[in-house]
């Protein structure tokens, strides 16, 4: 569940959602289908009766999501991005990869590939600005097949894309009809009856192509140093949780990693200081391997659990027993 604050929804930061914490509750999106990265579904086009909700000054600086808009609202969205950056937010700026995409200074571009993947638009051919990430939709009838992924990823690399995020979409019946109307797909087609592409397999294909999978968590200023340190280890726990799922490890143990990410994010205790003092084990949600995870991070290293997962997934290593988040094997 996400809380709403001044027209902006707060959501738990996750690597697969590009670490978004703040997303608009209502948004005047374009008429053509687009990926709602925060919600994991097709985006809606809300009528902009009075524009969109202004950015509350009290919104804690973090990763803020600005979805695509109709062309007539482009200048307003640029202005909103400038305000967000001035207030310390990291901005995820989503747009289709047009011939001359204009991205506000300091924003992270997220190129929406829905139209290209569904055949409604051409793949980007011209070089795109560096530092962005391509959003590849994954849903029944959408996303292609393992045989077609390599060609699409090669096109992206040639266009200057450095990172790809596979976005699993939960399509409603209305979403499916909306897409089918643009592709002339019958109701008996894979969009309505097919299986979703395996995101784990797609992630492996992305890495094998030499592209990065997702983005590191963007920095955001905090009034207290301990909050930024806790945010850092929370992000590492979230990365480990997603890599744990990608590696096909037990779901229950992965949920413990997600819990640790949530608890670290909102903790008022300095986890690094507790680890150095040998007191981190007093926190009930940090047991076994999760305690060692924090201790290794506090000592200046990358937690061993995360390193092992990255090595296995990044280098195609064979499956081997690993220590679980609770310390069991």
C-alpha positions, 0 to 999 in steps of 0.5 A: 500500500502507498500513502498519499501526500499532497497529491503524491503517492509514497511507495517503497523504493525498489530496484525494479521500479528504479528506486521511485519513492514519490509518484503522482496520484493523478497524471495527465498522460498522453493518449497513446499507451505508456508504461506506468513504472510506479504502478506496474501497469498501463498509464492512464490519461487523467484530464488535467482540469487544473494541471497536476498537483504542485510539488509540496515543499515538505516532500522529503527529497528522494527519487521522484517520478515524472511520467510522460505527458501530452506534447502541449504540457511538455513545458510545464513538466520541464518546470516541475522537474526544475523545481524538484531538482532544486529541492533535492529530488532525483528525477526519473524522467520518462519519455518515448525515445523520439528523434531529439529527446530533451531531458532536463538537466540532472534528470535520469531519462527512462526511455519507454519502449512500449510502442517499439516492442508492440510494433506501434513505433520504430526502434530508436535508431539515433544516439540517445543521451547517455546515462538513461535506462530503457523500460522494456515491457514484460506482459502476456503477448508483450515483450517478445521471445528469448529468440528476439531479445538479442536483436532488440537489445543490440538495437538499443546498444547501437542507439547509445542505451547503457541500461535496461529495466524489464518492467513486469506489467499487470494488465487489466482487461481494459489495458489489453483491449486498449493495446489490441485496438492499436495492433489489431490483435484478435481476442484469441491472441497471446495478449489475452491468453499468452504467458508473460515472458520470464523476467529472470531469463530476460535479465540474464539476456540483458547482462549477456548483451553487455548492458546493465540491468537497472540503475544504482540507487540515486543519491538524495540529501538527508538532514541527518547523515545517519538517515543517508547511511541507513538509506544506503544499506536499505538499498543494498538489501533491496538489491539483494532481495531482487537478485535473490528472486532472480536466482530462483532462491526460496521466496520466504527467505527473500521476503526477509531481505525485503523486510530488512530493506523496509526496516532499515529505510525507516529506522531512527537508529544509526545502523552503521554505528550499531554494527561497529559497536557490536549492537546490531544484533539487538534489532529483531529483524537483523538476525543471522545472515542479515546481521552479517550483511549490515556488519560487512557494509558498516566495515566498508565492504560490499555484503558477501551475500550480494556479491555472491548473487551478482557473481552468479547472475552476472557471470553465468555461474552454475547453481550452488548452495548459498547461505540464506538471509537467515544464515541457513544453508 
